[in-house]
Amino acid sequence: MNAEQIRLQEIVSQKQPWRKWGPYLSERQWGTVREDYGNDGNSWNYFTFEESHYRAYRWGEDGLAGQCDEKQHLCLCLALWNGADPVLKERLFGLTNSQGNHGEDVKEYYYYLDNTPTHSYQKFLYKYPQRRYPYQELLEVSRQRGYHDFEYELLDTGVFQDDRYFDVLVEYAKGGPEDLLMEISVTNRGPSAASLDVLPTLWFRNTWTPKEGASRPLIQTLSSRAMQATYAEGHSMRFEAEVEAQQLFTENETRGSGPFTKGAFHQRLIDGQQEAVNPRNLGTKAAFWSHLEIPAGHTHSLRFRLSREAGKKKLTFKDFQSTLASRKLEADEFYRSRLAPSLSEDQRNVARQALSGMLWSKQYYEYNLHTWLREHRAKYGEKWLLQGVRNRGWRHMVNRDIISMPDKWEYPWYAAWDLAFHTVSLAVVDLDFAKRQLHFMMREVYLHPNGQLPAYEWNFSDVNPPVHAWATLYVYFYEKNLTGKGDLDFLKAAFHKLLLNFTWWVNRKDRNGQNVFEGGFLGLDNIGVFDRSSPLPTGGFLEQADGTAWMCLFCQNMLEMSLELANLDENYIEMSTKFLEHFTWIAAAMDKMGDREDEMWDEQDGFFYDLLRLPNGESSRLRVRSMVGLLPFCAASTVDHSLVTRFSGERSRVAQRLDENPEMVANMHDPRTVGPHGRHLLSILDEKKLRRILVPLLDPDEFLSDFGIRSLSRYHQNHPFVMNVNGQEFRVDYAPAESTSGMFGGNSNWRGPIWFPVNILIVRALLSYHGYYGEEFKVECPTGSGNLMNLYEVAREISGRLSSIFLRNSRGQRPVFGGSRKFQDDPHWRDHMLFYEYFHGDNGAGLGASHQTGWTGLVAPLMNLFAHTSSQDFLERGRAAAAYRESEGRAKQ
């Protein structure tokens, strides 16, 4: 067991709180719903970037390369000034949803290069221009561009010309749970000497202003190299510099509230106002200020230490270098233990940065809805006061946790279905944290009393795909395969909460009780002909192929959980029967007996479509070949026959039930049939339908890109779907890059790009089908190539294409960087990864949020999986897992 694994074990056993400090600061707190106290719901405009320099936040903090304690009481980050900028660089800049021509977009270059799950070693790189940062130019040029234009990027402004920039590398290492070493290394990449002001900044989040009579914390100087931060509760941390530096002090208060306020350091450095900082050297915000003159090509390093363990004693820097070096080596050792040895050096680099980005994207998230609504004067029961206030039905919510965020600048708030995918990657490095993340969303202070999972702070009542059961099952079996023992307490607790959520879906999203489901956009944003979250221009409603398929997968996952739990408590076996029956009824509703117009399966096209129900009772399929129609393919799971035979009585009852209702399985794969490898298959698709849907899935002229599976078929490039309603045209064209419409703010596009979350579900489904049919089942891949592959090989092929987005190709280029010569060729840029939100459907270039490691980090477990297994290994492992479950059940008896 390596050093990092020991630290993780000490967390679980509660011996040492190694996660006490971490990268839990947001990259952006301004512009969030939590900070919006306006009347129009425009969060971006209520608290702007410009105001963030001098206005105190209510619910959280942000900062560059930031760290904080687990309750975000004390915060540490980096501030910089190049002598030319109009503002002190304390946080990252980006455009708001209305300012960017493709929605919100961070306009900075920063990289999460390394991190361990206990944050014992962390590495962050920020590229800071030496020229004046072009804030106004970015705003003005972006304002002139439309949906069909490229985004105007920071490199386009010329601010990095001649390499006139600093590489600011921040490394953290832990000497103990509350002993944080910080090294800032500044390299001048430019052709001539340049100056830089560096201010590591320590401050307390303002928790005293909102609470009358609350105790106030304090930071005060101790010596020319040290300061002390005393919490309101009384304990202290000592912050010390290795060499003397000027100290600055102020209050974390809004400008105008007193003589010393949040923006004082900007006023002192940039405006030269010495009176802006507290001459008594105390306050709730402080910094060490170092002015550096750095020759061309040279690096200057500064060292600091923040520690509770030293108390008032002087901190030593004698062991600084050895501790930092040890933590680096331990991080290397940890990732060697987590990543397959057969991965190439480039693959390991990509995977490690993906997982490190996941760990950097943790954020302390606090949001007390009861308090927030009260502060909005939205009193319970007074309806007129509630109008226009967000989330007024979620008064029960009290969120105060470290949560994995999709992207700490563009999406600094959790999203339920994103989070489920995050846990798949997090499980590779920190199983305990992955399980905690799933547990949070199902706690009573998150889960609505009616059983709905919260979506995200913009509207907790939006409906996200029900993927938490799948993620829970994945994490459970991942741990079981890794350690030989599954966490049944975790599985049981999740099962009961998920049962509440399943009941919510059945009661709220099956409009007519016909086992077909709605849900709105369901995470796929602008994929539909219409905005699926708004009333249809045609009137009527949609029966959604994806919503219904999600519920099929939900049933399968709950059935699998029931069977697993029934090994130890046979009372759960009746629940497995319930979910099997529910699955078959839903599958039957998607493809009814006979060839009918009121079903989602189109026999002529061999594809699933949304069904439009009109007010006059007529119905028609919306023939858009998209991910909506591929998700029914993803609803596939296998169950080992050896497990089913343990419950022969229940098995007979199920068989009788299906015999009495043949329509339940008439057009789907019969779940009673045992495959050649001793498994039952739960799938909407029988073999004929499976083969038919694999044709467009693997067709380069439809869904199969060189870089994964597209969200919309390229067929629609020359054959757009067009529908006229009351003289208004609605259409879906193939758009492989950014959105070309304003739907959902114009900042998301599911009409052609490649998205990792649905791709991994396709890979999972292929492996499930392979587990049932085996190596004898082969298809053409790509379609029309004459090249036959079994479904494991198809899954591996798609995974390889997804991975190739980030890996250097034969020309030494990384597709993710598109045509950017700086990113592709410069040795100081080309190996630093950005894990974008989605990717160009034809060339693999990164699009959308640039740090959405959250679900794009799935590239790491994907590469790891296929480096560890072969087709035959996969089939054998299934049988071995079944044998283990059998022996576990026998031991109980």
C-alpha positions, 0 to 999 in steps of 0.5 A, spaced: 500 500 500 502 506 497 503 513 502 497 516 498 492 509 499 494 509 507 492 517 507 485 515 504 485 509 509 486 514 515 480 518 512 475 512 512 477 510 519 477 517 521 484 517 524 486 523 520 482 528 516 486 529 510 481 532 506 480 538 511 484 542 506 483 542 498 481 546 492 474 547 494 474 554 492 470 556 486 473 559 480 467 564 479 462 566 485 459 572 481 453 571 476 451 565 480 443 564 482 446 564 490 448 571 489 442 573 486 438 578 490 435 582 484 427 582 482 428 579 474 432 573 475 438 575 471 443 572 475 449 574 471 447 582 471 445 582 478 452 580 481 457 582 475 465 580 474 466 588 475 463 588 482 466 582 484 473 586 486 469 590 491 463 587 493 463 581 498 459 575 497 454 572 501 454 564 499 461 562 497 468 565 495 472 564 489 480 565 487 485 563 483 489 556 484 484 557 490 484 552 497 480 553 503 478 548 509 472 544 508 467 549 511 470 554 507 471 559 513 479 560 511 481 561 504 487 562 500 489 563 493 494 567 488 493 574 486 497 577 481 499 584 477 503 585 471 503 592 472 499 594 466 492 591 467 486 595 470 484 590 475 488 586 480 488 578 477 484 575 483 480 571 479 478 568 472 475 573 467 470 570 462 464 573 458 457 572 461 451 568 457 449 574 454 456 577 452 458 571 449 456 569 442 456 562 444 454 563 451 458 564 457 465 562 456 472 563 460 477 567 457 483 565 460 488 559 460 489 555 466 491 548 467 489 542 472 496 539 472 496 534 478 492 532 484 491 526 489 485 525 492 487 527 499 490 533 496 497 531 499 500 534 492 497 539 487 499 543 481 496 548 477 498 552 471 496 559 470 498 563 463 498 570 465 500 576 459 505 581 460 501 586 456 495 589 458 489 584 459 484 585 453 478 585 457 474 591 453 476 588 446 474 581 448 467 584 450 466 588 444 469 583 438 464 578 441 458 582 441 459 583 434 459 576 432 453 571 431 451 564 432 455 562 426 461 565 428 467 562 431 468 565 439 473 570 439 479 567 444 484 570 448 490 568 443 486 571 437 487 578 441 495 578 440 496 579 447 501 572 447 505 575 441 512 574 442 511 569 448 510 575 452 507 572 458 508 568 465 508 561 466 505 561 474 506 554 477 503 553 483 504 547 487 501 545 494 504 539 498 501 537 505 506 536 511 499 534 515 492 534 514 492 542 516 499 543 514 499 546 507 506 548 503 505 553 497 510 554 492 509 559 487 514 559 481 514 564 476 517 563 469 518 569 464 517 566 457 518 573 454 524 575 450 526 581 455 525 582 463 519 583 466 516 585 472 510 581 476 507 583 483 505 576 487 500 576 492 498 570 496 492 572 499 489 569 505 482 571 508 475 569 511 469 568 508 464 573 510 459 569 515 459 575 520 455 580 516 449 576 515 448 574 522 447 579 527 451 578 533 456 573 530 463 572 532 468 575 527 475 572 525 481 576 525 488 575 521 493 579 524 501 580 523 506 576 527 512 578 524 515 581 518 514 574 515 508 571 519 501 572 520 496 569 524 489 567 522 484 566 528 477 563 527 471 565 530 471 559 534 478 561 537 483 556 534 488 559 529 492 558 523 499 561 522 501 563 515 508 564 513 513 566 508 520 564 507 523 571 506 520 577 508 515 580 504 510 587 505 504 585 508 497 588 506 491 587 511 483 589 509 476 587 511 472 582 506 467 587 506 463 591 501 466 597 499 462 603 502 461 599 509 467 601 512 474 604 511 477 598 509 474 593 504 474 587 499 478 591 493 483 595 498 489 591 495 487 593 488 487 600 490 493 600 494 497 596 488 494 599 482 491 606 484 497 607 489 492 609 495 496 607 501 490 609 506 486 603 503 489 598 507 489 597 514 496 600 517 494 596 524 496 590 520 490 586 522 483 585 518 479 579 515 483 579 509 491 579 508 496 578 503 504 577 502 506 582 497 512 581 493 515 585 487 519 581 482 523 583 476 524 576 472 529 576 466 527 573 460 527 565 460 528 565 468 524 562 474 523 565 480 520 561 486 516 564 492 515 559 498 509 560 503 506 555 509 499 555 512 499 551 518 495 549 524 499 544 527 505 549 529 500 554 533 504 560 534 511 557 533 515 559 527 514 555 521 520 552 519 522 551 511 528 546 512 523 540 510 519 544 505 523 542 499 524 535 501 516 534 503 514 537 496 519 532 493 516 526 497 509 528 495 511 529 488 514 522 488 508 519 492 503 522 487 507 518 481 507 512 485 499 513 487 497 514 479 502 508 477 497 504 482 491 506 479 493 506 471 494 500 467 501 499 466 500 498 458 498 505 457 503 509 453 506 515 456 502 520 452 495 516 454 498 516 462 499 523 461 492 524 459 489 520 464 492 523 470 491 530 468 483 528 467 483 525 474 487 531 477 482 535 473 476 531 477 480 532 483 481 540 482 474 541 480 471 539 487 468 545 490 465 547 497 457 549 495 453 552 500 446 554 499 440 554 504 434 555 501 429 557 507 434 562 508 435 565 501 428 565 500 426 568 506 432 574 504 428 574 498 422 576 502 418 570 499 414 567 505 412 561 505 404 561 503 404 568 501 403 566 493 404 573 491 411 574 494 413 568 491 412 569 484 418 570 480 423 567 485 427 561 483 426 554 487 421 556 491 418 549 492 425 547 495 425 550 501 427 544 505 434 544 501 440 545 506 447 544 502 453 545 505 458 540 502 464 539 498 461 537 491 464 535 484 462 540 479 462 540 472 466 546 471 468 551 476 468 557 472 462 555 467 458 551 471 460 552 479 454 549 481 452 541 481 448 538 476 445 531 478 446 527 472 453 530 471 455 528 478 453 521 477 458 520 471 463 524 475 463 518 480 465 513 475 471 517 474 472 519 481 472 511 483 478 510 480 482 514 485 477 515 491 472 510 492 470 513 498 469 520 495 465 517 489 460 514 494 459 520 498 457 524 492 452 519 490 449 519 497 449 527 498 444 527 492 439 522 495 440 525 502 433 529 505 436 536 505 437 534 497 432 530 495 425 533 494 420 530 499 416 528 493 422 524 491 425 528 485 432 529 485 435 536 484 437 538 478 441 545 479 441 551 482 438 555 476 432 551 476 432 545 481 425 542 478 428 541 471 428 534 470 435 530 469 436 523 466 435 518 472 442 515 472 444 515 479 441 508 480 446 506 474 452 510 477 450 507 484 451 500 481 457 501 477 461 504 483 458 498 488 461 493 483 467 497 481 469 496 489 467 489 489 471 487 483 477 491 486 476 489 493 472 482 493 467 485 497 461 490 496 459 495 500 452 493 501 450 498 506 451 503 501 447 499 496 441 498 501 441 506 503 441 508 495 436 503 493 431 505 498 432 513 496 432 511 489 425 507 490 422 514 492 425 517 486 423 512 481 416 513 484 416 520 483 418 519 475 412 514 475 407 518 478 409 525 475 412 523 468 408 518 465 402 523 463 397 518 461 399 512 465 401 508 459 408 507 461 411 512 456 415 518 459 416 525 458 421 530 462 423 536 457 430 537 455 433 531 459 440 534 459 440 534 451 438 541 451 437 543 444 437 536 440 429 536 439 425 540 433 422 544 439 424 546 446 422 540 449 422 544 456 416 549 453 409 548 451 409 545 444 407 550 438 403 545 436 399 544 442 399 537 445 405 533 448 411 529 446 412 522 448 420 522 449 424 516 446 429 518 451 425 519 457 422 512 456 429 509 455 432 512 461 426 509 465 428 502 462 435 503 464 432 505 471 428 499 472 434 494 470 439 498 475 434 497 480 432 490 478 440 488 479 440 492 485 434 488 488 438 481 486 444 483 489 441 485 496 437 479 495 443 474 496 443 477 503 435 478 504 431 475 500 425 480 501 428 484 496 427 478 491 419 481 490 422 488 488 426 485 482 420 482 480 416 488 480 422 492 476 422 486 471 415 487 470 415 494 469 421 494 465 417 489 460 411 494 460 415 500 458 419 496 453 412 494 450 409 501 450 415 503 446 414 498 440 407 495 440 404 489 437 403 490 430 406 496 425 403 502 428 403 510 428 403 511 435 409 507 437 416 510 438 419 504 433 419 506 426 420 499 422 421 502 416 427 506 418 429 501 424 430 507 429 426 510 435 423 517 435 419 522 439 412 521 438 408 528 437 401 527 440 396 533 437 390 535 441 386 532 436 388 525 438 393 524 432 400 522 433 406 522 428 413 521 429 418 526 429 423 523 424 430 526 427 436 521 427 439 523 434 441 521 440 434 521 442 433 514 438 440 511 440 438 511 448 433 505 447 439 501 445 443 503 451 438 500 456 441 494 456 443 489 462 445 482 463 443 478 469 447 471 470 443 465 470 446 462 476 443 468 480 436 467 477 436 460 479 437 461 486 430 464 486 426 458 483 419 460 486 419 467 483 422 465 477 416 461 475 411 466 477 415 471 472 415 466 467 407 465 468 406 472 468 409 473 461 406 467 458 399 470 460 401 477 457 405 475 451 404 482 448 409 484 454 415 481 450 412 480 443 417 486 440 423 485 445 428 481 447 425 475 451 428 476 458 427 468 459 432 466 454 439 464 457 444 466 452 450 462 450 454 465 456 449 463 461 446 470 462 439 473 461 439 479 457 434 485 459 433 489 452 428 493 448 431 490 442 431 483 440 437 481 435 433 483 429 432 490 431 439 490 435 443 489 428 438 494 424 440 500 429 447 498 429 448 500 422 446 507 422 450 507 429 457 505 426 456 508 419 461 514 418 455 518 414 451 518 420 453 517 427 460 514 427 465 520 427 473 518 427 472 521 434 466 517 437 459 517 436 455 524 434 449 526 438 446 527 431 446 523 424 450 527 419 445 525 414 441 531 416 447 535 413 444 534 406 437 532 409 435 537 415 428 535 418 423 541 417 416 542 420 412 548 419 407 550 424 402 556 423 407 559 418 413 558 422 419 553 420 422 549 425 428 545 423 434 541 425 440 541 421 447 537 422 451 542 426 458 539 428 460 545 432 457 550 437 450 551 437 447 555 431 441 557 435 439 561 441 435 555 444 438 554 451 442 561 451 446 558 445 451 555 449 449 548 448 449 544 442 447 537 441 446 537 434 452 534 431 458 534 436 460 528 440 459 528 448 462 523 453 457 521 457 452 518 452 458 515 449 460 511 455 453 509 455 453 506 448 460 503 450 457 500 456 451 497 452 455 494 447 459 490 453 452 488 455 450 485 449 457 482 448 456 479 455 450 476 452 451 474 445 459 473 445 464 473 440 460 469 435 455 476 434 459 480 429 457 486 425 460 491 420 465 496 423 465 501 420 458 500 416 460 498 409 467 497 410 466 489 410 470 489 417 467 484 422 468 485 429 464 482 435 461 487 440 467 488 445 471 490 439 466 495 437 466 498 444 474 498 444 474 501 437 469 507 439 473 508 446 479 508 442 476 514 437 474 518 444 481 517 446 484 519 440 481 526 441 486 528 446 492 523 444 498 525 439 496 523 432 501 520 427 502 528 425 504 529 432 497 533 433 492 533 438 485 533 435 482 537 441 486 543 440 483 544 433 487 548 428 491 552 434 498 552 432 500 555 439 496 549 443 499 544 438 506 546 437 509 550 443 512 545 448 510 550 453 503 548 451 502 542 447 502 537 453 497 541 457 490 538 457 483 541 456 477 537 457 472 540 454 464 540 454 463 537 448 467 536 441 466 537 434 463 532 430 468 531 424 474 533 427 474 532 434 476 539 436 474 541 443 468 546 444 464 549 450 466 549 457 474 548 457 474 545 464 469 540 464 473 535 466 467 532 470 464 528 465 469 528 459 474 525 465 471 519 463 476 518 458 481 516 463 476 510 466 475 508 458 482 508 457 484 504 463 478 499 462 480 497 455 488 496 457 486 491 462 481 487 459 480 483 452 474 480 449 475 473 452 477 476 459 470 480 459 466 474 458 470 470 463 469 476 469 462 475 468 462 468 470 467 469 476 463 475 479 456 470 479 460 465 482 462 470 487 455 472 489 453 465 489 458 463 494 456 469 498 449 467 498 451 460 501 455 463 506 449 466 509 445 460 509 
